[in-house]
């Protein structure tokens, strides 16, 4: 349910915010709502001890560390060459 909220802000800030909202083709209310929701979600994540990972996802883990600079295209090409020899 939507509820009306009145805020007191600097006039220049309001004008700039309206221009930004217009350039994004969104309402200022929607932008503020999205921002406040992201703050609330961020706070909820901080309150959680740890992200819960389902047993199914845990079972898919292979324990292999993949190097950050791995060239997966080259590795896949080599795999196909070996496969079709």
C-alpha positions in Angstrom: 0.0 0.0 0.0 1.4 3.4 -1.0 1.5 6.1 1.7 2.3 9.8 1.2 5.5 11.1 2.8 6.4 14.8 3.2 10.1 15.7 3.2 11.9 19.0 3.7 14.9 19.3 1.4 17.0 22.1 -0.1 15.3 23.6 -3.1 18.4 23.1 -5.3 18.6 19.5 -4.3 14.9 18.9 -5.3 15.4 20.6 -8.7 18.5 18.6 -9.5 16.7 15.4 -8.3 13.7 16.2 -10.5 16.0 16.8 -13.5 17.7 13.5 -12.9 14.4 11.6 -12.5 13.2 13.1 -15.8 16.4 12.1 -17.6 15.9 8.6 -16.3 12.3 8.6 -17.4 11.3 7.6 -13.8 9.3 9.4 -11.1 11.3 11.0 -8.3 9.1 9.1 -5.8 10.1 5.8 -7.5 13.8 6.7 -7.4 13.6 7.6 -3.7 11.6 4.4 -2.9 14.2 2.3 -4.7 17.0 4.0 -2.8 15.4 3.6 0.6 14.6 0.0 -0.2 18.3 -0.7 -1.1 19.3 0.9 2.2 16.9 -1.4 4.1 18.1 -4.5 2.2 21.7 -3.5 2.9 21.0 -3.3 6.6 19.2 -6.7 6.5 22.3 -8.3 4.9 24.5 -6.8 7.6 22.3 -8.4 10.3 22.6 -11.8 8.8 25.4 -13.9 10.3 26.2 -15.6 7.0 24.6 -16.1 3.6 22.8 -19.4 3.6 23.9 -21.7 0.8 21.5 -24.6 0.0 22.8 -28.2 0.4 22.3 -28.7 -3.4 24.6 -25.8 -4.3 27.2 -27.0 -1.7 27.1 -30.4 -3.3 28.0 -28.9 -6.7 31.3 -27.5 -5.4 34.3 -29.3 -6.7 36.9 -27.6 -4.4 39.0 -26.7 -7.4 40.5 -23.2 -7.4 40.4 -21.7 -10.9 43.2 -19.2 -11.7 42.0 -15.6 -12.3 43.9 -15.4 -15.6 42.5 -18.7 -17.0 41.9 -18.4 -20.8 38.8 -20.5 -20.9 38.5 -20.2 -24.7 42.0 -21.7 -25.2 41.3 -24.4 -22.7 38.0 -25.3 -24.4 39.7 -25.3 -27.8 42.4 -27.7 -26.5 39.7 -29.9 -25.0 37.9 -30.1 -28.4 41.2 -30.9 -30.3 41.9 -33.7 -27.9 38.4 -35.0 -28.1 38.2 -35.2 -31.9 41.7 -36.5 -32.6 
